[in-house]
Amino acid sequence: MGDLFHLSVVTSEATVLDARVRSVRLPTGFGSLGVLAHHAPMLCAVSKGVLHCTLEDGSDVRVRISEGVASVGDNEMTVLCGDAAPEE
């Protein structure tokens, strides 16, 4: 199945996405950032826009997010933002 990692997209009110994923692409102040399994640890600011991820089964999910922060480490990624919702 390839290398996977855990992704959580969290607001102050709910966990919007909690899944094992193959890849994530999210908006930042310096452009789009891609993350794969075993990414180096990092902390970055996230811009308003759409987070794209490929789930374990190969399906693609898009989540509209507001500004916030993303943390990557130990094969886990957490995106904390003010507002988030799955894009239809």
Buried (B, 14 or more C-beta within 10 A) or exposed (E): EEEBBBBBBBBEEEEBBEBEBBBBBBBEEEEEBEBBBEBEEEEBEBBEBEBBBBBEEEEEBEBBBBBBEBBBEEEEBBBBBEBBEEEE
